[in-house]
């Protein structure tokens, strides 16, 4: 039997109105929808965003991805996830795999896609882009990401603080994703550099609990949970003209 097609669908940041027309069409056509989760009891923001467009008889398949620093554990988890998807594809069924943001930007879909291609190199795959978190946050705050020839640096998280500091040294626009519990340390660094007034903060973009701060001093002293599902966009200098 001919293999079905895997559709990797970026659903954006969580607002159902921000899905692409192509994503909506495919979600309405596919009966099998796979949703990544990091632990067995985890809710899926991606699924909530896609729900309005799923067909009535859609079957949702939660796929658990391991949270580990051990590369061998990760590889085994990705392989098992790919086997689950391949089992559906070998029945001739198409599968939509949901992921927040864009499917090829710091996404679990990247690992699934690679693992699937190792198991079945000829498996048909189609990737549907989604609105990235920083694009959504820029729109919500009307804060330009790229302007003129200014450099744009995306820092995937605040774990490597040295890399974050180096990105500020390079100037241009810096996008710090997944701020997390290090929010206060990040704010202190921005304050020391005189950049608090040249940055915006958004958490839970597109969701009911969305928070937008254009005055980052309001965040000083906030608890560590404030940085969850959040990002910062910073104009770090080198001819920056300020917000518009």
Protein Blocks (a to p, Z undefined) as FASTA:
>chain_A
ZZdddddddebjopaklpcfklmmmmmmpmbdcdddfbfklccfklmmmmmmpcfklccd
dddddddfbfklmmmmmmmmmmmmmmmmmnopacddddehjfkgopaklmmmmmmmmmmm
mlccdddddddfklmmmmmnopafbgcjbccdddfbfklmmlmmmmmmngpjdddehklj
mlmmmmmmmmmnopmmmcccdehehiaklccdfblklmgopafklmgoiaddddebjhia
bjZZ
